[in-house]
Amino acid sequence: MALASLLGADQALGGAARPAAVNPLAPRRPQFGGKARRIIYLFMGGAPSQLDLFDYKPSLKKYNGQPVPKEVVMGQKYAFIRPDAALFASEFKFARHGQCGAELSEALPHLAQVVDDLAVIKSMTTDAFNHAPGQVLMQTGSTQFGRPCLGAWTLYGLGSESENLPGFVVLNSAGGLSGGAALYGGGFLPTIYQGVPFRKTGDPVLFLSNPAGITDRMQRRTLDLIKDLNEQHLDRMGDPEIATRINSFEMAYRMQASAPELMDKPSFAMNCLLARRLIERGVRFVQLFHEGWDHHSEVANGVRDQTQKTDQASAALLQDLKQRGLLEDTLVIWGGEFGRTPMVEANSDFGRKLGRDHHPQAFTMWLAGGGIKPGITLGQTDEFGFHVTNDKVHVHDLHATILHCLGFNHEKLTYRFQGRDYRLTDVHGEVVEKILA
């Protein structure tokens, strides 16, 4: 896992230094006093329908079933439907909740109870309209594979406060991931910064238990010998990946005792509980993936199914963190890779009816906790929910804001690779000041 040279404050600002065999994940100070010390990211893969959850549009009910005005969809691209598909109203009732008066769907009764802790962004936009590139962009700031993800950048900048668990843990409660391992990968950063997926059954991490006949004493002696040989090789070669290997072996040894006790029957709800347990033990970034929101058909039934699995747990996580005094310095993020169309998707060849297609032009996310102003709603879309009309927030802007909450200037948290200084936001991004505490 990376070396002291890669872990010092100078390297976090884009400098370089010689590797050394010290703890590469030692906690480091941010560039300035960020209010968030850790992140729990609830990623809703498949793209939840903002029009059935957050962005109420009476005009869709008024013009339900009628063709879309041509000027609204001019030049737009969609994955499966024609741009002139009929408008499609939500089946859900909406109401205002909390002192802030945020408008939520009846499908989110538990989130409605904590809405005063949220900053709801109704004006998100992205560049990708298919799942894999959309998820990769949301996690890494680029539609191209090979870039470090948000969790890796966080660990690179701040290190970890846990000695017995990975600094970046990945939990999955639904299907596979369209973007694959790139969503929690370290890209060109030293591999120590990539996420460590915990499994749903058996050992949290493969081969965590000793083979039959191998005692703890035998294992410790073996690891000590391997560590000595690796450190000799590191002194000669100076390769950061040798330090990664040393740290990986030692982390795995410590995890044999600490990781199994955290695990329970897998579900999104249990993963939310596990996320809290992990951050209490010093884990810097916990990524929850729940890819169940791709509702090209029967969107209302799909939304009901997924909110039954995720709404109560998401709200309970916020309440749990707040009760324990952790929410004030833990940043919680909820959202998918893009939104869903205001038009209906229906295709007998695919067996689809009453669904919604991919919609990158406008969607909704929410944030809560460290550094975020609670009880606000930012942004608006037009009367049908096609386009953002004010306070547009691009994925790059979201990333810049997250890094700001952690105490980093997104333009200065860089890593030099192949002659260029790279950053999470590439050459884009503005901090969304209106949602900051």
N, C-alpha and C positions, 0 to 999 in steps of 0.2 A: 504494500500500500504506500502511497507516496512518501516522500522523505521530508525531513525537517526543512530542507530548503524550499520544498514546494508548499510547506505548511505555514511558514512564517508570514507575518503581516506583509512583508515586502512582496512575496509572491502573490498573495491575494490581491495585490494592487498591480500585478502584471510584471513584477521583477523576477529575478532568477537567482538561484543559489545552488550550492553543491549539496547533494543528498547526504543524509546521515541516518544511522540506524537508531532513531529515537521514535517515540510514538507519533506517527504521522497524523493522527486524528486528535491530538491534544486541543482543547478548547482555545479559540483565538478571539481576540477583540474585533468587533466590526469597525468600519471606518468612522462611524459616528454612533451616537446613542440610539440605536433602534429599539423600539418598544417590544418587538417580538423576538423571542429567544428560540422558538421552535415552530414547526408547521405540521398540521394535520390536513392533508388534501383528500377530500372526498370526491373522487373523479367519477362522474356518472357517464360511463362510456355508452355510445350509441346515440347520444344527443336527446336529452329530455325536451318535451314540447313546452316551450315557454308560454305558448298561447293557452295551454290547458293548466298551467301552474301559476304563472306570475303576471303575464301581460294581458289583461282583460281588454277585449275589443268588442264593444257593443255594435260597431258597424258590421262585423262579421255575422252577427245574428240578424241584423237588418237586411243584409244582402246575401244571406246564406243560399248557396246553390246557383248564384248568378255568375256570369263570366267575370274574370278579372279585367279591370281597365288596362288597355294596352300600354298606356304611358307608364303604368306602375311597374310592369315587368319587362320593359324594353331592355334588351341586352343581357338579361339574367340567364344564368345556366342552372339547370337542375339535374339531379342524378337520374330520376326515373319518370317524372311527369312532364307534361307539356306546360309551358308557361301560361297558356290560356285555360288551364284547369279551373273548375268552379271554386268559388270561395267556400270555406268550411268553418262554421261556427263551433266553438267549444261546447261540449255537453255539460260542463261543470259550472256551478254557481260560484260567484266571487263575492267577497266581502272585505271590509277594512278591519284591521286588527291592531291592537296595542295602542299606546299613546301616540306612536308615530303615524298611525293610520295607513300602514302599508296594505296594499290590496293583494290578497292571496286566494287561490282556488280552494274549494271545499275538500280537495284531495290532499291538502296539507294541514290537517287540523292540529297536529302537534307542533309543527313549525310556527303556526299562528301564535302559539303560547310564548314563543321566545323571539318574536319578530322585532321587539325593541332592542335586541342585541345585534341585529343584522344590518349590514350595508348591502342593499339589493341593487345590482347594476342591471338595468333593463336595456342598456345600449351597447352590449358587447357585439363585436364584429370580428370576422376572421377572413382569411384568404382562401381557405380550402373547403370544398364541398363534398368530399368523400371521407370515409371514416379514418383510414390509415394515415393519410397526410394531415387530416384535421387533428387527430390525436397527437401525432408527432409534433406538429406545430404548437399545439397547446402545451405540450410538456417540454419541448426543447427550444422553441422560438424559431424553428425552421421546418419546412416540409421535407428537407433532405435528411436521410439517415446519417448517423455518425456524429451528431452534436450532443453535448452533455445535456441532461435533463435538469429541470428546476431543482430537484432534490440533490443532484450531484453538485450543482453550483452552490447550493446552500451549505453542503458539507465541506466543500472546498473553501468557502469563505469563513465559516465559523468553527469547523471541527466538530467534535462530538463531546458530550458530557458523560457518556457511558463507557465504562471500561470492559463490561462483560457482554455487551450486545452491539450489533452493528449500529452505526450512526444513522443509517438510512434503511428503513425496513419497508417492504412491500407486502400488502395483503390483498387478496383477490377473493371476492365472494360470489361472483356470477360466472359468466362464460369466459371464453378466451379474449385476448386483446387484439383488436384490429391492427394496432401499431406494433405489437410484439414487444420484445425485450428492449427495443429502443426507447420505450416510454419510461424506463427506469435505468437506462444505461449511462455510463460515464463518458461516452464519446471519446474524444481525444484527451480527456483528463486522465491522470493515473487511475488505474482500475479500482483503487481503494474507495473512490467516491461513488461508485455505482451502487444501486439499490440491491438489497439482499431479499429475495422473495421467501416468505415463510409459506410452507406447504399446508394444505388443508387437512391432511391425514398423516399419521405417523410422526416421525421426528419433524420439528419445524423446518429444519434444513437437512438435506440428504446427508447420510453418513455421519450424523451427529453422534450417534451411539458407537461405542467401541465394538469391534468385531468379537465374536466369541473367543474366549481364551486370552484376551488382552486386558491386563489389569491397568488401573490408573497409574501405578508406579512404572510399569513398562512403557506406557504411552508417554509419560513425562520425560523419562530418560531418552526415548527416541526423539521427542521434540527438541530437547536441549541439544542433542548432537546435531540435528538438522539445522537448528538455529545458529550454532557455532559455525557450521560450514557455510551457510548462507551469508552470515556477516563477514566472513573472510572474503567471499566472492564479491559482496557489495563494496568492500574497501578497495578491491582491485578494479572493479568495473564501473562503479558509480551509477548503476542502472536503477531508476526508481521502482521498477517492477520487482526487483529483488526485495526491496523494503516492503512492498505490497505483499509479497509471499510470506515474509517473516511475520508481519502483522496478522495475516489471514490465519496462519497456523495457531497463533496465540489466541486470537479472538475465538476461533472454533473450539479451542480447549476450554476457555472460560464459558462459552455458550452451552456446553454440555450440562452445566448445572443451572444456568440462569434462564435459558430459553424454554425448556419443556414446561416449567411451572406456569408460564404465562398463557399457554395454549388451552383452548376449549373447543367445543363443537363449532365448526366454521359456519358463519352467516354474516351478513352485513352488520347486524346488531352486535354480534360477538366481536367483530373486527373493530367496531367503534369503542367497545370496552377495552379491547386489547390495545388500541391506539393510546388510550389514556394511560394504561399501565406502562406502556413503552416510554412515553414521554416523562412519566414520573421517574423512570430509571435512567433518564438522561439521553434517550434517543432524540436526535435532532430533527429528523424528518420522517414522518409516517405517511405512506401513500396507500390509500384505499382505492382499489379499482372495483367498480360494480358496473359491468357492461351488460345492461339489460333494457336499454331505452330506445332501441331502434324500431320504432313503431310505424312501419310502412302500411300496416293494416290494423284496423280496430284500435286506433290510438287511445280511445277512452278506456277500453278494457286494459290496455297495456299500461297506461298511466296509473290506473287503480292498483294493478298488480304490483308495480314497482314502488309506489308510494306506501303501500302496506308493508313492504319489506324495508323501506329506508326512512320514511318520515319520522316515525317515533324514535328510531335510533339516532338520527341526526340531531333532533331536538334534545334528546336525553344526553347526548355527548356534550352539547353546549351547557346544559344545566349542570352536568357533572363537573365539567371544567370550572364553571363559575363558582360552584359551591366549594370546591377545593382551592380556590384562589389561583387557578392555573390559566383561566381564560385571558387575563389581562396581559400575559406575555406569551400566549400561544395563538398563532394565527390559524384560523380554520377557513378552508376554501371549499366551496361546493359548486359543481358545474360540469358540463360536458364539452364536446369539441365544437359544436355549433348548435343551431336551433332547428325548428321544424316549420314547414311552409304554412301560410294561411290558406292554401288551396288543398283540396282533397286529393289523395292518391287512391286510385281505383284501377285495377288491372286484372281482368279475369284470367289472363294467361298465367299470371303469377299467383292467382288466388287472393288478390288484395282488394280490400274495400274499406272505406272510412278511415284511411290512414293519412299520414303527413310525410312529405319528402324532406330531404336535407335542405337546410336554409342557413347559409353562412352570413347573410346580410344583417341579421339582427337576432340576438338571443339574450338569455338572462343567466347571471351567476350571482352568488352571494358570498360575502366574506364576514367574518366576525373575529373579535378578539384583539390581539396585540397590534396596536398602531392604527386600528380601524375605528372610525366614528360610528357609534351604534345608532340604530333607529332612523336610518335615512334610506331614501330611494333615489338613485341617480339615473338620469337619462329617460328619453321617451322615444317611441316609434310612431310611425304614421297611423292613420285610423284603421288600417288593416293589419299592421304589424309587419309590413314588408321591409321598411327601411328605417334606420335611425334618423331622428329629426333633430336631436340635440344631445350634447355631452357624449359623443361617440367614444367608445373605449375599445381600442384594438388589443389583440392578444399581447403585442409588445408593450402596450401601456400597462396592462395588467401585470406583466412580469416586472416592469420597472417599479411599479408600486409595491409589489411584494418584496423586492429587494430593498426598497427604501424602508419598509417596516422592519426588516432585519438589520438595518443600519448600514446599508451599502448604496453608494452612488452607482447605478447600473452601468454608467459609462466608464467606470474605473475598476469594476470587478472583472478583470480580464485574464486570459491565459494565452500565452504565445505558442502558436502551433503553425509549422510550415511557413515561418516568416511573417505571420500576421497575428495581431492581437485580437482574439475572439472574445465575445461577450454573449450573455444570454439573449440580449435584445438586438444583437447584430449592429446595425447602424440606425436603429429606429427606437421608438419608445419615449413616452413622456409620463412622469409621475402624475397620477390622478389625485390632485391635491384635495378635491372636494370630499373624498371619502376618508381622509386621514383624520385621526383624532387630534 
